[in-house]
Amino acid sequence: MGFAALAYVAVLSAILLFLMYNDKQKAIKKEWRIAEKTLFIVALLGGACGGVLGMYLFRHKTKHNTFAFGFPLLAAIQVFFVVQALAL
């Protein structure tokens, strides 16, 4: 069960990392962007660690308080639950 939870979080984190990169590239080109709601939904579903990594790797959404505090908080909660699942 624990490794399944770890794999699930890892896959969603990779997806959100890609979405953050893609959104940053669209922002640079002034194209139509990925909705913030979409980014938060993926983070809530388990991809917050990838969101935090993407924020600082690509310097994207770091000035938005909802992202700067929300993603790390969600990531901490998700890491806690994955560690608990691995301990079982």
N, C-alpha and C positions, 0 to 999 in steps of 0.2 A: 504493500500500500504506500509506503514512504517513497519508494523510488518512482512510483507512478506520479505521485504529487510533485516530486522534484522534476520529472520529465515534463509534466504539464506546465509548471511555472517556467521552466527553461524555454519551452516552445513559445509560450505567449510572450515571454520577455524578448525573445528574438524577433517576434512579429512586431512588437511595439518599438523595439530599437530600429527596425527597418522603417516603420511608419514615421518615427521622429526624423530619421535621415531624409526620407522622402519629403516630408513637410518642410524641412529646412531648405532643401533644394528648390522646392516650389516657391518658398518665401524669397529666396535670392532672385529667382527669375520673375517674380511678381505674377505668378500663375495662381489658378484656383487652388485653395489650400484644403488640407484635411481638417475636418471640424474638430474643435477642442473636445466636444462631447464624445466623439469617436475615440480619441486618445484616452480619455478618462474611462470609457467603458472597457477598453482593452486592459487598462491598468487595473481596474476593479476586478476583472475576470482572472487576473493572475500575472499580468505582465509588468507590474510596477518596477521591478528591478531593471528591466530593459529600458523603461522610461527614464529612470534616474540616470542610467548609464548614457542614454541618448542625449539627455539634457546637458550633461557636462562634456561629453565627447564632441558634440556638434554645436555647443553653446546655443541651445535652442530652448526657448520658453523659460529661461532662468530668471527673468525679471518679473514673471507672472507669479504672484504669491500663491495662487491656487496650485500651480505646478511645483513651485519651489518648496512648498510645505506638504502638499498633498501626496505627490509621488513618493518622497522619502518615507512618509508615514505609512502609506500603503505597502511599500516595499518591506518595511520593518515588520509589519503585521504578517505579511505573506512569508517572510523568512522564518518568523516565529512558528507559524503553523507547519511549514515544511520540516523544520527541525523537530517539532513535536511528532509529526508523522513518521519521520525517520527513526525516532527513539522507540517507537512501538514495536 
